Amino acid sequence: MVLLGELPEVIKKSIEAYLVCLAGAIEKNEYIKIIEDAGFQKVKILKETSYSLDLWRDDPTFEMMRGKMNISTKDLIDAFDLIIIISIKVYGIKPGKIS
């Protein structure tokens, strides 16, 4: 998962959010930069899939995360309205020596 916006601190510091791979998510541009810095060339995004809050609302893990963070459902929904969570499929070429 990558983000189009920054996570609120309460989510970044949540063990529960980390366990559902949310707290560790980074912004899309930062992710692409990491790939390029690792030596990949011709990096491009092949596919983006966004995850709406509607998918999370009925998820028991999301509800457990909300309860453990001691944050109201409204505040958590407001936080999610500020960010967009996406999954991306990335293509890149890592040049190397041909033996």
C-alpha positions as CSV (number, residue, x, y, z in Angstrom):
1,M,0.0,0.0,0.0
2,V,1.1,3.5,-0.7
3,L,-0.5,6.8,0.2
4,L,-1.6,10.0,-1.6
5,G,-1.3,12.1,1.6
6,E,0.3,11.8,5.0
7,L,-1.1,9.6,7.7
8,P,-2.0,11.2,11.0
9,E,0.4,10.5,13.9
10,V,-2.2,8.5,15.8
11,I,-2.2,6.0,12.9
12,K,1.5,6.1,12.3
13,K,2.2,5.1,15.9
14,S,-0.5,2.5,16.2
15,I,0.7,-1.1,16.4
16,E,-2.7,-2.3,15.2
17,A,-2.4,0.0,12.1
18,Y,1.1,-1.4,11.5
19,L,-0.2,-5.0,11.7
20,V,-2.7,-4.3,9.0
21,C,0.1,-2.7,6.8
22,L,-1.3,0.8,7.2
23,A,1.1,2.5,9.6
24,G,4.1,1.5,7.5
25,A,2.7,2.7,4.2
26,I,4.6,5.6,2.6
27,E,3.6,8.2,0.1
28,K,3.6,7.1,-3.6
29,N,6.3,9.6,-4.7
30,E,8.6,8.5,-1.9
31,Y,8.1,4.8,-2.8
32,I,9.0,5.5,-6.5
33,K,12.1,7.5,-5.4
34,I,13.3,4.6,-3.2
35,I,12.9,2.2,-6.2
36,E,14.9,4.7,-8.5
37,D,17.5,5.2,-5.8
38,A,18.0,1.4,-5.7
39,G,19.2,1.6,-9.3
40,F,16.0,0.8,-11.2
41,Q,15.5,2.6,-14.4
42,K,12.4,3.3,-16.6
43,V,10.3,3.0,-13.5
44,K,6.6,3.4,-14.2
45,I,3.4,2.6,-12.5
46,L,1.4,-0.1,-14.4
47,K,-1.7,-0.2,-12.3
48,E,-3.2,1.7,-9.4
49,T,-6.0,0.4,-7.3
50,S,-7.6,2.7,-4.6
51,Y,-9.1,1.5,-1.4
52,S,-12.1,3.5,-0.3
53,L,-13.1,3.9,3.3
54,D,-16.2,1.8,2.6
55,L,-14.0,-1.3,2.3
56,W,-12.6,-0.6,5.7
57,R,-15.7,0.3,7.6
58,D,-17.1,-3.2,7.9
59,D,-13.7,-4.8,8.4
60,P,-13.4,-6.3,12.0
61,T,-9.6,-5.5,12.0
62,F,-10.4,-1.9,11.2
63,E,-12.8,-1.8,14.1
64,M,-10.3,-3.5,16.4
65,M,-7.7,-0.9,15.3
66,R,-10.0,2.0,16.1
67,G,-10.8,0.6,19.5
68,K,-7.2,0.0,20.5
69,M,-6.2,3.5,19.4
70,N,-8.9,4.9,21.5
71,I,-10.1,7.1,18.7
72,S,-13.7,7.7,17.7
73,T,-15.0,6.3,14.5
74,K,-15.8,9.8,13.3
75,D,-12.2,11.0,14.0
76,L,-10.8,7.9,12.2
77,I,-13.1,8.5,9.2
78,D,-12.1,12.1,9.1
79,A,-8.4,11.0,9.1
80,F,-9.1,8.7,6.2
81,D,-10.9,11.4,4.3
82,L,-7.5,13.3,4.2
83,I,-5.6,10.4,2.7
84,I,-6.1,8.0,-0.2
85,I,-4.8,4.5,0.2
86,I,-3.7,2.8,-3.0
87,S,-2.0,-0.3,-4.2
88,I,0.4,0.1,-7.1
89,K,2.0,-2.3,-9.5
90,V,5.4,-0.9,-10.5
91,Y,7.7,-1.8,-13.5
92,G,11.4,-1.1,-13.6
93,I,14.6,-2.4,-15.0
94,K,17.7,-3.0,-12.9
95,P,20.7,-2.8,-15.2
96,G,23.4,-5.4,-14.6
97,K,26.3,-7.1,-16.1
98,I,25.6,-9.8,-18.7
99,S,28.0,-12.8,-18.2
